[in-house]
Each structure stands twice: as C-alpha cells, then as structure tokens.
C-alpha cells in the first residue's frame, strides 16, 4: 500500500464521521498528523509480499 492511499483512507473515515469535513485541505493535514502519530507509536507499514523486499515492512513508492 502506498502511504498516500493510507492517507486517503483516513480522510474517508474523517469524512464519514460527519463532523470533520473541510474543503480547505484540513482533512488531509489532519490525516497526515494521524498517520505520523500512529507511525511514531510503532505502527508499521504493510508487509511486502514477493520480490526482493519480501517480508519487509515498508510503504510502496508513490511512483509505482
């Protein structure tokens, strides 16, 4: 999973709550803060399956 896809999913959850929708980019800023906090708490990116990175935890590159 790309990190940007994780951000998009967090934005969707924020919007589904109905009390956190902003057209001014705040949703994306808040989603970025949430993901950074989760990473700081020890959440790992998804595990790569296959290829030379098999079994490693990392975000897919954004240009893939």
OpenMM code with the backbone's topology and positions (N, CA, C; nanometers):
from openmm import Vec3, app, unit

residues = "UNK UNK UNK UNK UNK UNK UNK UNK UNK UNK UNK UNK UNK UNK UNK UNK UNK UNK UNK UNK UNK UNK UNK UNK UNK UNK UNK UNK UNK UNK UNK UNK UNK UNK UNK UNK UNK UNK UNK UNK UNK UNK UNK UNK UNK UNK UNK UNK UNK UNK UNK UNK UNK UNK UNK UNK UNK UNK UNK UNK UNK UNK UNK UNK".split()
positions = [
    Vec3(0.0845, -0.1171, 0.0000),
    Vec3(0.0000, 0.0000, 0.0000),
    Vec3(0.0891, 0.1235, 0.0000),
    Vec3(0.0508, 0.2195, -0.0802),
    Vec3(0.1208, 0.3466, -0.0804),
    Vec3(0.0765, 0.4269, 0.0406),
    Vec3(0.1668, 0.5101, 0.0908),
    Vec3(0.1341, 0.5931, 0.2056),
    Vec3(0.0185, 0.6873, 0.1713),
    Vec3(0.0159, 0.7358, 0.0488),
    Vec3(-0.0914, 0.8266, 0.0070),
    Vec3(-0.2280, 0.7577, 0.0101),
    Vec3(-0.2307, 0.6279, -0.0164),
    Vec3(-0.3560, 0.5525, -0.0104),
    Vec3(-0.4031, 0.5423, 0.1350),
    Vec3(-0.3087, 0.5239, 0.2269),
    Vec3(-0.3442, 0.5218, 0.3689),
    Vec3(-0.4022, 0.6567, 0.4111),
    Vec3(-0.3414, 0.7660, 0.3637),
    Vec3(-0.3920, 0.8997, 0.3934),
    Vec3(-0.5346, 0.9154, 0.3395),
    Vec3(-0.5582, 0.8715, 0.2154),
    Vec3(-0.6922, 0.8806, 0.1553),
    Vec3(-0.7947, 0.8053, 0.2384),
    Vec3(-0.7570, 0.6881, 0.2894),
    Vec3(-0.8490, 0.6097, 0.3711),
    Vec3(-0.8791, 0.6783, 0.5031),
    Vec3(-0.7797, 0.7411, 0.5637),
    Vec3(-0.8030, 0.8150, 0.6881),
    Vec3(-0.8957, 0.9329, 0.6611),
    Vec3(-0.8739, 1.0042, 0.5490),
    Vec3(-0.9620, 1.1150, 0.5124),
    Vec3(-1.1056, 1.0663, 0.4976),
    Vec3(-1.1244, 0.9517, 0.4339),
    Vec3(-1.2594, 0.8967, 0.4171),
    Vec3(-1.3252, 0.8696, 0.5516),
    Vec3(-1.2498, 0.8162, 0.6454),
    Vec3(-1.3058, 0.7895, 0.7786),
    Vec3(-1.3418, 0.9211, 0.8469),
    Vec3(-1.2541, 1.0207, 0.8369),
    Vec3(-1.2842, 1.1510, 0.8965),
    Vec3(-1.4125, 1.2086, 0.8379),
    Vec3(-1.4286, 1.1958, 0.7088),
    Vec3(-1.5482, 1.2496, 0.6432),
    Vec3(-1.6730, 1.1695, 0.6785),
    Vec3(-1.6583, 1.0389, 0.6957),
    Vec3(-1.7739, 0.9557, 0.7306),
    Vec3(-1.8269, 0.9852, 0.8702),
    Vec3(-1.7426, 1.0409, 0.9556),
    Vec3(-1.7907, 1.0744, 1.0898),
    Vec3(-1.8903, 1.1883, 1.0851),
    Vec3(-1.8886, 1.2635, 0.9736),
    Vec3(-1.9865, 1.3692, 0.9551),
    Vec3(-1.9562, 1.4981, 1.0289),
    Vec3(-1.8624, 1.4971, 1.1194),
    Vec3(-1.8336, 1.6191, 1.1947),
    Vec3(-1.6928, 1.6715, 1.1668),
    Vec3(-1.6335, 1.6254, 1.0586),
    Vec3(-1.4948, 1.6638, 1.0323),
    Vec3(-1.4712, 1.6803, 0.8822),
    Vec3(-1.5590, 1.7461, 0.8134),
    Vec3(-1.5378, 1.7661, 0.6708),
    Vec3(-1.4952, 1.9100, 0.6451),
    Vec3(-1.3871, 1.9279, 0.5721),
    Vec3(-1.3365, 2.0608, 0.5385),
    Vec3(-1.2932, 2.0622, 0.3928),
    Vec3(-1.3302, 2.1665, 0.3217),
    Vec3(-1.2864, 2.1830, 0.1828),
    Vec3(-1.1516, 2.2527, 0.1722),
    Vec3(-1.0971, 2.2965, 0.2823),
    Vec3(-0.9773, 2.3790, 0.2792),
    Vec3(-0.8470, 2.3003, 0.2953),
    Vec3(-0.8514, 2.1698, 0.2809),
    Vec3(-0.7313, 2.0877, 0.2927),
    Vec3(-0.7002, 2.0419, 0.4336),
    Vec3(-0.7817, 2.0834, 0.5284),
    Vec3(-0.7561, 2.0435, 0.6671),
    Vec3(-0.7702, 1.8930, 0.6870),
    Vec3(-0.8623, 1.8296, 0.6142),
    Vec3(-0.8776, 1.6838, 0.6257),
    Vec3(-0.7456, 1.6143, 0.5960),
    Vec3(-0.6804, 1.6559, 0.4880),
    Vec3(-0.5538, 1.5923, 0.4501),
    Vec3(-0.4450, 1.6217, 0.5534),
    Vec3(-0.4420, 1.7423, 0.6054),
    Vec3(-0.3440, 1.7764, 0.7086),
    Vec3(-0.3671, 1.6928, 0.8345),
    Vec3(-0.4930, 1.6808, 0.8743),
    Vec3(-0.5245, 1.6011, 0.9929),
    Vec3(-0.4926, 1.4534, 0.9704),
    Vec3(-0.5226, 1.4023, 0.8505),
    Vec3(-0.4925, 1.2626, 0.8194),
    Vec3(-0.3419, 1.2382, 0.8256),
    Vec3(-0.2643, 1.3320, 0.7754),
    Vec3(-0.1176, 1.3208, 0.7805),
    Vec3(-0.0692, 1.3180, 0.9255),
    Vec3(-0.1263, 1.4045, 1.0095),
    Vec3(-0.0892, 1.4071, 1.1512),
    Vec3(-0.1253, 1.2757, 1.2194),
    Vec3(-0.2435, 1.2221, 1.1880),
    Vec3(-0.2871, 1.0955, 1.2477),
    Vec3(-0.1918, 0.9831, 1.2084),
    Vec3(-0.1575, 0.9746, 1.0794),
    Vec3(-0.0699, 0.8673, 1.0340),
    Vec3(0.0703, 0.8820, 1.0934),
    Vec3(0.1226, 1.0038, 1.0994),
    Vec3(0.2545, 1.0251, 1.1610),
    Vec3(0.2536, 0.9825, 1.3072),
    Vec3(0.1453, 1.0139, 1.3775),
    Vec3(0.1345, 0.9762, 1.5186),
    Vec3(0.1297, 0.8241, 1.5331),
    Vec3(0.0535, 0.7583, 1.4471),
    Vec3(0.0445, 0.6123, 1.4519),
    Vec3(0.1811, 0.5495, 1.4247),
    Vec3(0.2540, 0.6046, 1.3285),
    Vec3(0.3884, 0.5537, 1.2982),
    Vec3(0.4814, 0.5758, 1.4178),
    Vec3(0.4700, 0.6925, 1.4832),
    Vec3(0.5532, 0.7217, 1.5998),
    Vec3(0.5237, 0.6259, 1.7153),
    Vec3(0.3987, 0.5801, 1.7227),
    Vec3(0.3606, 0.4857, 1.8275),
    Vec3(0.4030, 0.3429, 1.7959),
    Vec3(0.4572, 0.3221, 1.6747),
    Vec3(0.5093, 0.1901, 1.6410),
    Vec3(0.4342, 0.1152, 1.5337),
    Vec3(0.3301, 0.1773, 1.4748),
    Vec3(0.2602, 0.1101, 1.3656),
    Vec3(0.3548, 0.0964, 1.2481),
    Vec3(0.3616, -0.0214, 1.1932),
    Vec3(0.4485, -0.0462, 1.0790),
    Vec3(0.3703, -0.0380, 0.9490),
    Vec3(0.4376, 0.0008, 0.8404),
    Vec3(0.3741, -0.0066, 0.7089),
    Vec3(0.3403, -0.1524, 0.6766),
    Vec3(0.2621, -0.1757, 0.5719),
    Vec3(0.2276, -0.3132, 0.5340),
    Vec3(0.3512, -0.3963, 0.5017),
    Vec3(0.3388, -0.5266, 0.5163),
    Vec3(0.4468, -0.6192, 0.4820),
    Vec3(0.4459, -0.6441, 0.3323),
    Vec3(0.5626, -0.6348, 0.2722),
    Vec3(0.5765, -0.6588, 0.1287),
    Vec3(0.5735, -0.8091, 0.1042),
    Vec3(0.4954, -0.8495, 0.0068),
    Vec3(0.4866, -0.9917, -0.0290),
    Vec3(0.5452, -1.0099, -0.1680),
    Vec3(0.6522, -1.0848, -0.1774),
    Vec3(0.7149, -1.1115, -0.3061),
    Vec3(0.8280, -1.0156, -0.3367),
    Vec3(0.9091, -1.0532, -0.4323),
    Vec3(1.0208, -0.9704, -0.4744),
    Vec3(1.1341, -0.9689, -0.3741),
    Vec3(1.2293, -0.8831, -0.3972),
    Vec3(1.3491, -0.8791, -0.3125),
    Vec3(1.3213, -0.8221, -0.1733),
    Vec3(1.2079, -0.7547, -0.1565),
    Vec3(1.1733, -0.6955, -0.0267),
    Vec3(1.0760, -0.7837, 0.0515),
    Vec3(1.0559, -0.9085, 0.0096),
    Vec3(0.9600, -0.9988, 0.0716),
    Vec3(0.9787, -1.0036, 0.2234),
    Vec3(0.8707, -0.9817, 0.2949),
    Vec3(0.8728, -0.9901, 0.4403),
    Vec3(0.9111, -0.8608, 0.5096),
    Vec3(0.9487, -0.7569, 0.4349),
    Vec3(0.9856, -0.6286, 0.4938),
    Vec3(0.8606, -0.5427, 0.5099),
    Vec3(0.8638, -0.4542, 0.6067),
    Vec3(0.7542, -0.3592, 0.6245),
    Vec3(0.7966, -0.2253, 0.5659),
    Vec3(0.7239, -0.1827, 0.4635),
    Vec3(0.7538, -0.0524, 0.4032),
    Vec3(0.6351, -0.0073, 0.3214),
    Vec3(0.6252, 0.1230, 0.3017),
    Vec3(0.5242, 0.1789, 0.2134),
    Vec3(0.5709, 0.1595, 0.0710),
    Vec3(0.4785, 0.1308, -0.0205),
    Vec3(0.5134, 0.1259, -0.1617),
    Vec3(0.5543, 0.2655, -0.2050),
    Vec3(0.6424, 0.2732, -0.3038),
    Vec3(0.6805, 0.4052, -0.3528),
    Vec3(0.5621, 0.4688, -0.4250),
    Vec3(0.5549, 0.5992, -0.4192),
    Vec3(0.4422, 0.6723, -0.4765),
    Vec3(0.4385, 0.6668, -0.6284),
    Vec3(0.5513, 0.6365, -0.6918),
    Vec3(0.5541, 0.6347, -0.8382),
    Vec3(0.5239, 0.4993, -0.8990),
    Vec3(0.4861, 0.4017, -0.8164),
    Vec3(0.4527, 0.2688, -0.8686),
    Vec3(0.3106, 0.2651, -0.9198),
] * unit.nanometer
topology = app.Topology()
chain = topology.addChain("A")
for resn in residues:
    res = topology.addResidue(resn, chain)
    for name in ("N", "CA", "C"):
        topology.addAtom(name, app.Element.getBySymbol(name[0]), res)
